[in-house]
Amino acid sequence: MFDPATTALLRAVFDEVCEDVSRHETAARTHVASRILEAATGGDTSPERLK
């Protein structure tokens, strides 16, 4: 779906946004991941905008 560089970027953004979210808060983490993927699928790959 995404090239390796974009995948790494999305992962880094996710990790930064969820830095203070417990790994046990799966609903919150899933919501964040969903919104990041939605934006990236729409063509937005700016780290600042993804955050």
N, C-alpha and C positions, 0 to 999 in steps of 0.2 A: 504494500500500500504506500508506504513512505520509503524514501531512500535511507541508507544507514545514517547519514549525517543529520537528516531531519529527525529520525527516530531518536538519536542521541540528544538532540536539542530538546525534543518533547520530554524525554526522560529527565533531563537536567532541570527543566522548568517545573515539572511535576515534583521532583525531589525538593526543590527550593520552596515551592508553594506549600508543600505538606511537611516541611521541616519540623513544625511544632505540632503536627497532628499525629496522635498515637496510631500505631499500625493496627490497633484494635478498632479504630473508628473507620470501619470499612465503608460505611455509607458515605461519609464525608470524602474519603479518598476516592471512591468511585465517582462521586459527583464532580470532583476536581478533574479527574482523568477524562470524564465524559466531555466537560466543557472545553478542555484543552484540545481534545481530538476533534470536536465540532469546529472549533476555530481553525485548526490546521487543515481540516478537510475543505474548509471554505477558502483556503489559500493564505491565511494569516499565519506566518511563521516568524514574526518578530517576537523575540523573547519578552520584550517589555509589554507588548499587547497581549501575549498569551498569559502573562501573569495577571 
